[in-house]
Amino acid sequence: MKQIPRFDRIEQDLLDCLRDIGAATIAGTLAKKGIRNPHLVGLRSFNPGVTVAGQAVTLQFMPKREDVHWGDEYAASPERELHRKAITACEPGDIVVVDARGSLSSGVFGEMMLTSFKARGGEGVVIDGCIRDFPEVQKIDLGLWLRGVTPNFHTQTDIFPHAVNVPIACVGVFVVPGDVIVADDDGAVVVPVSMASDIAQLATEKAAWEVFSRMKLEEGEPLEKYYPLNDEAQQEYEAWLQDQP
């Protein structure tokens, strides 16, 4: 049986840092570093209030063609059950990222698979497509970033799972297995794993000065001075920072 490709793991502390920063600040930081297209546009949170950061296990769907895929994969070779393999390839903290070709009629996962994924320590799923069994899935308390929901199995429609842990285009964004996904109510963004440490450091610095800016704006101070910080405000910020624990 063909082995699912693996990827190098990064430290949990780094993932926790990126989660705490949030998708919006990270997206802006990525843009300043030249990554202009990190946002998985069109996918929204179906479990509001949840924030996740984890490494991507990827699943690629393709259009069905009769000589490549036919019938019910559950009745065929285990090699065809690649949407299951994406779940079983996950380690605690992982996020499954799926290129389901934007299909609004194909349920990539349902209640049973997502129950198993949650029990394995999965953080969430990010799907350019849909899931099914949404009333039951809501009770599992997973991070869900989706195009929508559907009553259909994917086997009822015109796409099929083709590969696990290969580079994919999710909503037109290049995602490599092991990349970091940060997702919250603002949406989901992709952090190239090679840049994760630098992005965490830069975004943490931005988050820190924004605390100072917010404090000044709440006091009624001028927006043009404190967001972004002009030279005078920057000096005030640095003095304020010295006094913080």
C-alpha positions as CSV (number, residue, x, y, z in Angstrom):
1,M,0.0,0.0,0.0
2,K,1.4,3.4,-1.0
3,Q,2.6,5.4,2.0
4,I,1.2,8.9,2.6
5,P,4.0,11.5,2.4
6,R,5.0,13.2,5.7
7,F,6.4,16.6,6.5
8,D,8.7,18.1,9.1
9,R,7.0,19.3,12.3
10,I,7.5,22.7,13.9
11,E,7.4,23.6,17.6
12,Q,4.0,23.9,19.3
13,D,5.1,27.2,20.9
14,L,5.4,28.7,17.4
15,L,1.9,27.5,16.5
16,D,0.5,28.9,19.7
17,C,2.1,32.3,19.0
18,L,0.6,32.4,15.5
19,R,-2.8,31.5,16.9
20,D,-2.7,34.2,19.5
21,I,-1.8,36.8,16.8
22,G,-4.7,36.0,14.5
23,A,-5.4,35.9,10.8
24,A,-5.7,39.6,10.1
25,T,-2.3,40.7,11.6
26,I,-0.6,37.7,10.0
27,A,-2.1,38.4,6.6
28,G,-0.8,42.0,6.8
29,T,2.6,40.8,7.9
30,L,2.8,38.3,5.0
31,A,1.9,41.1,2.6
32,K,4.8,43.2,3.8
33,K,7.1,40.2,3.3
34,G,6.0,39.8,-0.3
35,I,3.3,37.1,0.1
36,R,0.4,38.8,-1.6
37,N,-2.1,36.0,-1.8
38,P,-2.3,34.2,1.6
39,H,-6.1,34.5,2.2
40,L,-8.4,31.6,1.3
41,V,-11.0,33.9,-0.1
42,G,-14.6,32.7,0.0
43,L,-14.2,30.3,2.9
44,R,-15.9,31.4,6.1
45,S,-16.1,30.1,9.6
46,F,-19.0,27.8,10.3
47,N,-18.1,27.7,14.0
48,P,-17.8,31.4,15.0
49,G,-15.4,32.2,17.8
50,V,-12.9,29.4,17.1
51,T,-9.3,30.3,16.3
52,V,-6.8,27.7,15.1
53,A,-3.2,27.4,14.0
54,G,-1.9,24.1,12.7
55,Q,0.1,22.4,10.0
56,A,-1.7,21.5,6.8
57,V,-2.5,17.9,5.8
58,T,-3.7,18.3,2.2
59,L,-6.3,16.5,0.2
60,Q,-6.8,17.0,-3.5
61,F,-10.0,16.2,-5.4
62,M,-10.2,15.8,-9.1
63,P,-13.1,15.5,-11.7
64,K,-14.3,11.9,-12.0
65,R,-13.3,10.0,-15.2
66,E,-14.6,6.5,-15.6
67,D,-11.2,4.8,-16.3
68,V,-9.7,6.4,-13.2
69,H,-12.6,6.3,-10.7
70,W,-15.9,4.6,-10.8
71,G,-18.5,3.2,-8.4
72,D,-18.3,3.3,-4.6
73,E,-14.8,3.6,-3.2
74,Y,-16.0,1.9,0.0
75,A,-16.6,-1.3,-1.9
76,A,-13.3,-0.9,-3.9
77,S,-9.7,-1.0,-2.9
78,P,-8.6,0.8,0.2
79,E,-6.3,2.8,-2.0
80,R,-9.4,4.7,-3.2
81,E,-10.4,5.8,0.3
82,L,-8.1,8.8,0.2
83,H,-10.4,11.1,2.1
84,R,-10.2,8.6,5.0
85,K,-6.4,8.6,4.6
86,A,-6.3,12.3,5.0
87,I,-7.9,11.9,8.4
88,T,-5.7,9.1,9.5
89,A,-2.5,10.9,8.4
90,C,-3.2,13.7,10.9
91,E,-1.4,14.2,14.1
92,P,-2.7,16.2,17.1
93,G,-3.0,19.9,16.1
94,D,-3.2,19.3,12.4
95,I,-5.6,21.0,10.0
96,V,-6.9,19.2,6.9
97,V,-6.9,21.5,3.9
98,V,-9.0,20.3,0.9
99,D,-9.1,21.4,-2.7
100,A,-12.6,20.2,-3.5
101,R,-12.7,22.3,-6.6
102,G,-15.3,24.7,-5.1
103,S,-18.0,22.2,-5.3
104,L,-21.2,23.2,-3.5
105,S,-22.8,19.7,-4.0
106,S,-20.1,17.3,-2.7
107,G,-19.8,16.6,1.0
108,V,-16.1,16.0,1.6
109,F,-16.5,14.8,5.2
110,G,-19.5,14.0,7.4
111,E,-20.2,13.5,11.1
112,M,-18.4,10.1,11.5
113,M,-15.1,11.1,9.8
114,L,-15.0,14.5,11.6
115,T,-15.8,12.7,14.9
116,S,-12.7,10.5,14.3
117,F,-10.6,13.5,13.3
118,K,-11.6,15.4,16.5
119,A,-10.8,12.4,18.6
120,R,-7.3,12.2,17.0
121,G,-6.6,15.8,18.1
122,G,-7.4,17.5,14.8
123,E,-7.7,21.3,15.0
124,G,-10.0,22.0,12.1
125,V,-10.8,21.6,8.4
126,V,-10.4,24.2,5.6
127,I,-12.3,23.1,2.5
128,D,-12.8,24.7,-0.9
129,G,-16.2,23.0,-0.9
130,C,-18.6,21.5,1.6
131,I,-19.3,19.1,4.4
132,R,-22.4,17.2,5.2
133,D,-24.3,16.3,8.5
134,F,-23.8,19.9,9.6
135,P,-26.4,19.7,12.5
136,E,-24.4,16.9,14.1
137,V,-21.0,18.3,13.1
138,Q,-21.8,21.5,15.0
139,K,-21.8,19.5,18.2
140,I,-18.2,18.3,17.7
141,D,-16.8,21.8,18.2
142,L,-14.2,21.8,15.4
143,G,-12.8,24.7,13.5
144,L,-14.7,24.7,10.1
145,W,-13.8,27.0,7.2
146,L,-16.0,26.1,4.3
147,R,-17.9,27.3,1.2
148,G,-21.1,25.7,2.5
149,V,-22.9,22.5,3.5
150,T,-24.7,19.9,1.5
151,P,-26.7,16.7,2.1
152,N,-24.7,14.8,-0.5
153,F,-21.8,12.4,-0.2
154,H,-19.0,13.2,-2.7
155,T,-19.6,9.8,-4.2
156,Q,-23.0,11.1,-5.4
157,T,-21.3,13.9,-7.5
158,D,-18.6,14.5,-10.0
159,I,-15.4,14.7,-8.0
160,F,-13.3,12.2,-6.2
161,P,-10.3,12.2,-3.8
162,H,-7.2,11.9,-5.8
163,A,-4.1,12.5,-3.6
164,V,-3.1,13.2,0.0
165,N,-0.2,15.4,1.2
166,V,0.6,16.8,-2.2
167,P,0.8,20.5,-3.1
168,I,-2.7,21.8,-3.8
169,A,-4.5,25.0,-5.0
170,C,-7.1,25.7,-2.4
171,V,-9.3,28.6,-3.6
172,G,-6.5,29.4,-6.0
173,V,-3.9,29.6,-3.1
174,F,-0.8,27.4,-3.3
175,V,-0.7,25.2,-0.2
176,V,2.2,22.8,0.6
177,P,1.8,20.0,3.1
178,G,3.2,21.3,6.4
179,D,2.4,24.9,5.7
180,V,0.8,26.7,8.7
181,I,-2.9,27.6,8.6
182,V,-4.1,30.3,10.9
183,A,-7.9,30.8,10.8
184,D,-10.4,32.7,12.8
185,D,-13.6,34.7,12.2
186,D,-11.7,36.9,9.7
187,G,-11.0,33.8,7.6
188,A,-8.1,31.4,6.9
189,V,-4.6,32.4,5.8
190,V,-1.6,30.2,4.7
191,V,1.8,30.8,6.2
192,P,4.6,29.2,4.3
193,V,6.3,26.9,6.8
194,S,9.7,28.3,5.9
195,M,8.6,31.8,6.9
196,A,6.6,30.8,10.1
197,S,9.2,31.9,12.6
198,D,9.9,35.3,11.0
199,I,6.2,36.0,10.5
200,A,5.5,35.2,14.2
201,Q,8.3,37.6,15.3
202,L,7.2,40.5,13.0
203,A,3.5,40.0,13.7
204,T,4.1,39.9,17.5
205,E,5.9,43.2,17.2
206,K,3.0,44.7,15.3
207,A,0.5,43.3,17.8
208,A,2.5,44.9,20.6
209,W,2.5,48.4,19.2
210,E,-1.2,48.1,18.3
211,V,-1.9,47.6,22.0
212,F,-0.3,51.0,22.6
213,S,-2.1,52.5,19.6
214,R,-5.5,51.2,20.8
215,M,-5.0,52.6,24.2
216,K,-4.2,56.1,22.8
217,L,-7.1,56.0,20.4
218,E,-9.5,55.0,23.3
219,E,-8.2,58.1,25.1
220,G,-9.3,60.2,22.1
221,E,-5.8,60.9,20.8
222,P,-5.5,61.6,17.0
223,L,-5.7,58.7,14.6
224,E,-3.1,60.3,12.3
225,K,-0.5,60.2,15.1
226,Y,-1.1,56.8,16.6
227,Y,-2.2,54.6,13.7
228,P,0.2,53.9,12.3
229,L,2.7,55.4,14.8
230,N,4.4,58.5,13.5
231,D,8.0,59.3,14.7
232,E,6.8,61.1,17.8
233,A,4.4,58.4,18.7
234,Q,7.0,55.7,18.1
235,Q,9.2,57.3,20.7
236,E,6.3,57.4,23.1
237,Y,5.7,53.7,22.4
238,E,9.3,52.7,23.0
239,A,9.2,54.5,26.3
240,W,5.9,52.9,27.2
241,L,7.2,49.5,26.2
242,Q,10.2,49.8,28.7
243,D,7.7,50.1,31.5
244,Q,5.7,46.9,30.6
245,P,6.3,43.5,32.3
